Amino acid sequence: MYRWVEHTAELELAIEAPTQEAVFEDALAAYAELVGPPLDGQQVVHSVEAEAPDRAALLAAWLEELIFLAETEAFVPERAEIALYPGAVSARVEGRRGDPPHVVKAVTYHDLEFSPAGGGWRARVVLDV
């Protein structure tokens, strides 16, 4: 489950999920919701890989990759098969080409969080919009 928390010129994404992979899946779903409704454009599959020293930074890197694909390929993600490794994420991301708005300027490290919570996981990332 995810929810958006508004900030001035920023948007905070708060996620609570049962598994670490589900945190990354929810982040994809939230980003897809932010950049637009489901599209009728050409279906596309991308391989996405990112590395970072910890899970919080890896979540930020994951979102940076999705934003990069939206900016450079007009790609809106719909779902992903995600594999997490120590210091890395690898995914097969399915989505469609379209005309996603350029709403996210950057993923910030302000209040970045990824931690165990009540038998699951809690994450927070702030986007500069």
Beta strands, then each sheet from edge to edge (+ up, - down):
strand 1: 2-7
strand 2: 10-17
strand 3: 43-51
strand 4: 75-85
strand 5: 88-97
strand 6: 106-107
strand 7: 113-117
strand 8: 120-128
sheet 1: 1+ 2- 8+ 6-
sheet 2: 1+ 2- 8+ 7-
sheet 3: 3+ 5- 4+
end
